[in-house]
Amino acid sequence: MGKIGNVSTVLQEKVRSMEGGRRTTLLSSGMIAIYQTITTLARAGDEIVVSANLRPEVYDLFNIMLRDMGVTINFVQSAKAHDYIVAISPRTRFIFLDAEGGLVPQVFEISEIAYIAHKYKIPLVVDAGGMSPHFKPLELGADIVIRDFELLCGTRICTGGAVTEAGNFDWRTSNVLMIKAGDPCCNGIRWAFDLPKEDAAVAFSMRLQHVMTRIFSSSLSGPSAFYIWDNIENIFMRCERKYVNAMVVAKLLEKSDEIAWVAYPPLTENCAKAKVYGKCNTSVGFAFKGTKEESLRKTRAFFERLQNIVICPQRLSNQSAIFALGMRKNDSLVSYSDPSLPPLYENSIRFIAGIEETSVIRKSISNALKGL
C-alpha cells in the first residue's frame, strides 16, 4: 500500500465514493459507529425518533442505555412516512432508521421520511447494516448512512464500521444543538459556524472524527482496514448471490401451507420500491401457523430437520444461517400493532441467506418443512 497511500485513507475514499457522500469516518465496529453517531448529535434532555424495527442489540441501546443517559426515545412502529410526523417534537435532534428491518424485513419510505426530517430541520440517519452496497440511502435523501463491515464481509477476522455524511444538510439552521453550540470537548468550537465553509458542510463528521474518535480511540485498526479494502469488491458479488438464495427461500416458504406469513420486501413490494431495495435485502422473516405453543413446536421440529444451515443468532458467515427470536433468551422483543406489518410473534424466524449452491438450500428447507 506504500505506493498508493495509507490503507485506511484509501478505504475511506473508496467507501465515500461507494456511498456517494462527501466525507466518511471509519470506526472500529458497526455498533461503535451507531453509538458515536448518536452521541455526536444528541445529549441528555434531547429526543430521538427511532424506527422500532431494530436488531435486538440496537433496540437495547436505544430503549435501555440511552434512556438511562437522559435521552428520550420516541419509537415509531410503522415504515410509513406520515407516522413519523407525530413523533417529532421541538427537542427532536434526528430520525434513525434501521433500513433492513432488524426483526421483520420491511421497506421504509426513505425519501418521504427525509423530506419530513428536513422540513423540521433535523437530519435523517439510516443504518444500512449488512445490506448490499447497491442500497444507497444518501441518494434517497438521507443525510448520514452507517455500514457494518463485519456483517458485510461475513467474518470475525475483522470488525469495522463506516459513517458517511452526504454534506447537503445545513447544520447552521438545524435543530441539532450539539453541532451549533460551543463544544466544551474542543475549546468551545461551534462546528456549524467556526469552520471553513467546506468543513462546515460536514460539521457532523468533523465532530465525530475530532472529538468522538479521539476520546474513545475508536478508529478502524490497520489490519481490519486492509482486510476490508482487500475484500470490498467481492461484497457486491456475495450480496447478489445471497439475494438469489433469499428469493428462492422466500418463494418456497410462501407456497408452504405451514407458514403463516413471509416478510421479504423484494418478493411483495411494487416496482418503484423494488428499484430502491432491489438486490439489497438478503434475509427473510417468517413464522409458522398455529397458536404460540403450536408455532414454537413446529419451529423446534423444523430446526431439528435442517441440514447445511447454521442454527445460531450470529450472521457473521457466508454460510446460510437461521434463528428464532423466541429462542434467544437475552433478546428484547417489540410488539407490533401496525396492521400493514406482519404480526411479530416471540417465535418468529429469521433466515439469513449465504452463498451456497441454491439447490442445497432449497433441498434443506424443503426437507425440514415436510411432516410438520
Secondary structure, 3 states (H helix, E strand, C coil): CCCCCCHHHHHHHHHHHHHCCCEEEEECCHHHHHHHHHHHHCCCCCEEEEECCCCHHHHHHHHHHHHHCCCEEEEECCCCCHHHHCCCCCCEEEEEEECCCCCCCCCCCHHHHHHHHHHCCCCEEEEEECCCCCCCHHHHCCCEEEEEHHHHHCCCCCCCEEEEECCCCCHHHCCCHHHHCCEHHHCCECCCCCCCHHHHCCHHHHHHHHHHHHHHCCECCHHHHHHHHHHHHHHHHHHHHHHHHHHHHHHHHHHCCCEEEEECHHHHCCHHHHHHHCCCCCEEEEEECCCHHHHHHHHHHHHHHCCCCEECCCCCCCCCEEEEHHHCCCCCCCCCCCCCCCCCCCCCEEEECCCCCHHHHHHHHHHHHCCC
